[in-house]
Amino acid sequence: MQISEWSIVQISAYPKWIVGVSHTKTQGYQCWVINPNLDVLSDGEIYGTSSAAMAAGRSFVERSR
């Protein structure tokens, strides 16, 4: 995938965590998190809306704290 095919649409910061949502026209929205160790993690799921992807990322952070 070329960088021009996707965009970051939302980022939220939590203490020691960052949650982001990216979008591709062909696939949809995907969530990812950056944890306190600076690992970038994704659940690999595709979501129909940015809010659904963000909710999944927030849920992951809450369970991991």
C-alpha positions as CSV (number, residue, x, y, z in Angstrom):
1,M,0.0,0.0,0.0
2,Q,1.4,3.4,-0.9
3,I,1.3,6.1,1.7
4,S,-1.1,8.3,-0.4
5,E,-3.7,5.5,-0.3
6,W,-4.4,5.9,3.5
7,S,-4.7,8.7,6.0
8,I,-4.8,9.2,9.7
9,V,-8.3,10.5,10.6
10,Q,-8.2,10.6,14.4
11,I,-5.7,10.4,17.3
12,S,-6.4,10.3,21.0
13,A,-3.8,10.4,23.8
14,Y,-4.1,8.7,27.2
15,P,-1.5,8.6,29.9
16,K,1.4,6.6,28.3
17,W,-0.8,5.4,25.4
18,I,-1.8,6.8,22.0
19,V,-4.8,5.5,20.0
20,G,-5.2,6.2,16.3
21,V,-7.5,5.5,13.5
22,S,-6.5,5.3,9.9
23,H,-8.6,5.0,6.7
24,T,-8.2,3.5,3.3
25,K,-10.8,4.0,0.5
26,T,-10.7,0.4,-0.4
27,Q,-10.8,-1.2,3.1
28,G,-12.3,1.2,5.6
29,Y,-11.1,2.2,9.1
30,Q,-8.5,0.5,11.3
31,C,-7.5,1.2,14.9
32,W,-3.9,1.0,16.2
33,V,-2.3,1.9,19.5
34,I,1.2,2.9,20.7
35,N,1.8,1.5,24.1
36,P,4.2,2.7,26.9
37,N,7.0,0.6,25.3
38,L,6.5,2.4,22.0
39,D,5.2,-0.8,20.3
40,V,2.6,-0.1,17.6
41,L,-0.2,-2.6,17.8
42,S,-3.3,-3.3,15.7
43,D,-6.1,-5.8,16.1
44,G,-6.1,-6.3,12.3
45,E,-9.9,-5.6,12.1
46,I,-11.5,-3.3,9.5
47,Y,-14.4,-1.1,10.8
48,G,-17.2,0.7,9.0
49,T,-16.8,3.9,10.9
50,S,-14.0,5.9,12.5
51,S,-15.9,5.9,15.8
52,A,-16.2,2.1,15.9
53,A,-12.4,1.9,15.2
54,M,-11.7,4.4,18.0
55,A,-14.0,2.6,20.4
56,A,-12.0,-0.6,19.7
57,G,-8.7,1.1,20.4
58,R,-10.0,2.7,23.6
59,S,-11.3,-0.6,24.8
60,F,-7.9,-2.2,24.2
61,V,-6.2,0.5,26.2
62,E,-8.6,0.2,29.1
63,R,-8.2,-3.6,29.3
64,S,-4.4,-3.2,29.1
65,R,-3.9,-0.7,31.9
